[in-house]
Amino acid sequence: MRRSCVCGGVVAVSLALGPAGSSAAPAGAVKRPHRPRHAVCRAPRLTGLVVTVARIDAAKASCVLLLRGAPVQSPTIQTIGQQQTIGQQIPRAGQHGPLITVLVNPLCFGQAEPGPPPGEPIAEPGASELVSGLFLAGGPPFPTSAPTCVARPGVPGAGTITITDPASDAVIATAHVANGQLATIPLAPGTYTITGTFADATFNGQDGQASASVTIPGGEIIRQDVAINIP
């Protein structure tokens, strides 16, 4: 109970004390709810997993999972079979903590066949020679998940590379390449036609072919590939 009096011009206020001398709680006071702390769990290895599997593994270990980094995108027709992956986790696998914080990698989109490097012909000092490969370029969008979205390099295919003199159609050199390989062909300075015959790409029942023109100056290595564009 709250009581007051005027004593010599001074207002004195006294509070009635509750049991054990404690003051009574003021009217309207709100008691803060008790917030239980997360139980400590042993972190499983989540780095490198897709988000769906990481959630399942964290739940099996009774760990609370906190997602950071790129927003998790809902699957679309372009991302069937591909999900975002986990780049980093804290704490590391085998360590203990109240929760696991993971960094989610973004989805990166590129072509199914990236083709040759951009900016060809590419020149660098060296002997007068040609470096060339056979590439497919294009195709449907191809999603991947990585910490940073960078252009995925194309992989050269198998086949035959023929170098001819455009003035006479005379064959100057021929090279056979396997999957993943480039041909290195020494050439005298001049202008040539590169014709690539693809062993693993057929069109209308015939081996695919593509050609390009290249000029070899003296004292330079020239990178010029041939590519077939696919829808």
C-alpha positions as CSV (number, residue, x, y, z in Angstrom):
1,M,0.0,0.0,0.0
2,R,1.3,3.5,-0.9
3,R,0.9,6.2,1.8
4,S,2.1,9.8,1.9
5,C,1.9,12.8,4.4
6,V,3.0,16.3,4.5
7,C,5.6,16.8,7.3
8,G,7.1,20.3,7.6
9,G,6.4,21.0,4.0
10,V,8.1,17.8,2.8
11,V,6.0,15.1,1.2
12,A,7.0,11.7,2.7
13,V,6.1,8.6,0.7
14,S,6.2,5.1,2.1
15,L,5.7,1.7,0.5
16,A,4.0,-1.1,2.2
17,L,6.4,-4.1,2.1
18,G,5.4,-7.5,1.1
19,P,6.6,-10.7,2.7
20,A,10.3,-10.9,3.8
21,G,10.5,-7.1,3.4
22,S,10.3,-7.1,-0.4
23,S,8.4,-4.4,-2.2
24,A,5.2,-5.3,-3.9
25,A,5.3,-5.5,-7.7
26,P,3.9,-2.3,-9.3
27,A,0.5,-2.7,-10.9
28,G,0.7,-3.6,-14.7
29,A,4.3,-4.9,-14.5
30,V,5.1,-7.6,-17.1
31,K,7.3,-10.5,-16.3
32,R,9.9,-11.4,-18.9
33,P,9.4,-14.9,-20.3
34,H,12.2,-17.4,-19.7
35,R,14.1,-18.1,-22.9
36,P,15.7,-21.5,-22.8
37,R,19.2,-21.7,-24.3
38,H,19.8,-23.9,-27.3
39,A,21.2,-27.3,-26.3
40,V,24.8,-27.8,-27.4
41,C,25.2,-30.2,-30.3
42,R,28.1,-31.9,-32.1
43,A,28.3,-30.3,-35.6
44,P,28.2,-32.7,-38.6
45,R,30.0,-31.9,-41.8
46,L,27.8,-29.6,-43.9
47,T,30.3,-27.9,-46.1
48,G,29.8,-28.9,-49.7
49,L,26.4,-30.4,-49.2
50,V,23.2,-29.0,-50.9
51,V,20.9,-27.0,-48.6
52,T,18.3,-29.7,-48.4
53,V,20.7,-32.4,-47.2
54,A,22.4,-30.0,-44.8
55,R,19.0,-29.3,-43.2
56,I,18.4,-33.1,-42.8
57,D,21.9,-33.8,-41.3
58,A,21.6,-30.9,-38.9
59,A,18.2,-32.1,-37.7
60,K,19.5,-35.6,-37.2
61,A,22.3,-34.2,-35.0
62,S,19.7,-32.0,-33.1
63,C,21.5,-28.9,-34.2
64,V,19.9,-25.6,-35.0
65,L,20.8,-24.4,-38.5
66,L,21.3,-20.7,-39.3
67,L,21.5,-19.8,-43.0
68,R,23.6,-16.9,-44.1
69,G,25.0,-15.8,-47.4
70,A,23.0,-16.0,-50.7
71,P,19.2,-16.3,-50.3
72,V,17.9,-19.8,-50.9
73,Q,16.0,-19.9,-54.2
74,S,13.0,-22.0,-54.8
75,P,13.5,-24.8,-57.5
76,T,12.5,-23.8,-61.0
77,I,12.5,-25.6,-64.3
78,Q,16.0,-24.4,-65.0
79,T,17.3,-25.7,-61.6
80,I,15.9,-29.2,-61.7
81,G,18.6,-31.5,-60.2
82,Q,20.7,-28.6,-58.9
83,Q,20.5,-26.9,-55.6
84,Q,22.6,-24.3,-53.8
85,T,25.5,-25.7,-51.8
86,I,27.0,-24.9,-48.4
87,G,30.3,-23.0,-48.7
88,Q,31.4,-22.7,-45.0
89,Q,30.2,-23.6,-41.6
90,I,30.8,-22.5,-38.0
91,P,31.6,-24.4,-35.9
92,R,33.6,-26.9,-38.0
93,A,32.6,-30.6,-38.2
94,G,33.2,-32.4,-34.9
95,Q,33.1,-29.2,-32.8
96,H,30.3,-28.4,-30.4
97,G,28.0,-25.4,-30.2
98,P,24.5,-24.2,-29.6
99,L,23.9,-23.8,-33.3
100,I,25.6,-24.1,-36.7
101,T,25.9,-21.0,-38.9
102,V,26.4,-21.9,-42.6
103,L,27.3,-19.7,-45.6
104,V,25.0,-20.6,-48.6
105,N,26.6,-20.4,-52.1
106,P,24.6,-18.6,-54.9
107,L,23.2,-20.3,-58.0
108,C,25.3,-19.4,-61.0
109,F,23.9,-19.7,-64.6
110,G,25.9,-20.3,-67.7
111,Q,25.5,-22.3,-71.0
112,A,25.6,-26.0,-71.0
113,E,28.6,-25.7,-73.5
114,P,30.6,-22.5,-72.7
115,G,32.7,-22.7,-75.9
116,P,36.2,-21.4,-76.3
117,P,37.8,-18.6,-74.3
118,P,36.6,-15.1,-75.1
119,G,38.7,-12.6,-77.0
120,E,40.3,-14.9,-79.6
121,P,42.6,-14.8,-81.3
122,I,44.8,-14.5,-78.2
123,A,48.5,-13.8,-78.8
124,E,51.6,-14.2,-76.6
125,P,55.3,-14.0,-77.4
126,G,56.9,-17.2,-78.5
127,A,57.6,-19.4,-81.5
128,S,55.4,-18.9,-84.6
129,E,52.7,-21.5,-83.9
130,L,49.0,-22.1,-83.6
131,V,47.2,-23.5,-80.6
132,S,43.7,-24.7,-81.4
133,G,40.9,-26.9,-80.2
134,L,37.4,-28.1,-81.1
135,F,34.5,-26.6,-79.0
136,L,30.7,-26.7,-78.8
137,A,29.1,-23.4,-77.8
138,G,25.6,-22.8,-76.5
139,G,22.9,-25.1,-75.3
140,P,20.4,-24.6,-72.5
141,P,21.2,-22.7,-69.3
142,F,23.3,-24.8,-66.9
143,P,23.0,-23.9,-63.2
144,T,25.9,-24.5,-60.8
145,S,26.5,-23.4,-57.2
146,A,29.8,-21.8,-56.1
147,P,31.1,-19.2,-53.7
148,T,31.6,-16.8,-56.7
149,C,29.9,-16.9,-60.0
150,V,32.6,-17.0,-62.7
151,A,32.5,-18.1,-66.3
152,R,32.8,-21.8,-66.6
153,P,35.6,-22.8,-69.1
154,G,34.7,-24.9,-72.0
155,V,36.2,-28.3,-72.6
156,P,37.6,-29.1,-76.1
157,G,36.3,-32.2,-77.8
158,A,37.9,-35.0,-79.9
159,G,38.4,-34.8,-83.6
160,T,40.7,-33.6,-86.4
161,I,42.2,-30.1,-87.0
162,T,43.2,-29.4,-90.6
163,I,45.3,-26.3,-91.6
164,T,45.0,-25.2,-95.3
165,D,46.3,-22.4,-97.4
166,P,43.2,-20.3,-98.4
167,A,44.8,-19.3,-101.7
168,S,45.4,-22.8,-103.0
169,D,43.4,-25.1,-100.6
170,A,46.6,-27.0,-100.0
171,V,46.7,-28.9,-96.7
172,I,49.6,-27.5,-94.6
173,A,49.1,-29.6,-91.4
174,T,46.8,-32.0,-89.8
175,A,46.4,-32.8,-86.1
176,H,44.3,-35.3,-84.2
177,V,43.1,-34.4,-80.7
178,A,41.4,-36.3,-77.9
179,N,38.8,-35.0,-75.5
180,G,40.2,-32.3,-73.4
181,Q,43.2,-31.7,-75.6
182,L,44.5,-28.8,-77.8
183,A,46.7,-29.1,-80.8
184,T,49.9,-27.1,-81.1
185,I,51.0,-26.7,-84.7
186,P,54.1,-24.8,-85.8
187,L,53.4,-22.6,-88.8
188,A,55.3,-20.1,-90.9
189,P,54.0,-16.5,-90.7
190,G,50.9,-16.1,-92.9
191,T,47.2,-16.5,-93.0
192,Y,45.5,-19.9,-92.8
193,T,42.1,-21.6,-92.7
194,I,41.5,-23.9,-89.7
195,T,38.9,-26.6,-90.3
196,G,37.8,-28.7,-87.4
197,T,36.0,-32.1,-87.8
198,F,34.3,-33.1,-84.6
199,A,34.4,-36.8,-83.7
200,D,31.6,-36.6,-81.0
201,A,29.2,-34.2,-82.7
202,T,27.1,-35.2,-85.7
203,F,24.6,-33.2,-87.7
204,N,22.3,-34.9,-90.2
205,G,24.3,-38.1,-89.7
206,Q,27.6,-36.5,-90.6
207,D,30.5,-35.4,-88.4
208,G,30.2,-31.8,-87.4
209,Q,32.6,-29.3,-89.0
210,A,33.5,-25.7,-88.3
211,S,36.2,-23.4,-89.7
212,A,38.0,-20.1,-88.8
213,S,40.6,-17.9,-90.3
214,V,43.8,-17.1,-88.5
215,T,46.9,-15.0,-89.1
216,I,50.2,-16.1,-87.7
217,P,52.7,-13.2,-87.3
218,G,56.4,-13.9,-86.7
219,G,57.4,-14.6,-83.1
220,E,54.0,-15.1,-81.6
221,I,51.9,-18.0,-80.4
222,I,48.3,-17.6,-81.5
223,R,45.3,-19.3,-79.8
224,Q,42.4,-19.7,-82.2
225,D,39.8,-22.4,-81.7
226,V,37.0,-23.6,-83.9
227,A,33.5,-23.9,-82.5
228,I,30.0,-25.2,-83.5
229,N,27.1,-23.2,-82.1
230,I,24.3,-25.3,-80.8
231,P,20.8,-24.2,-79.8
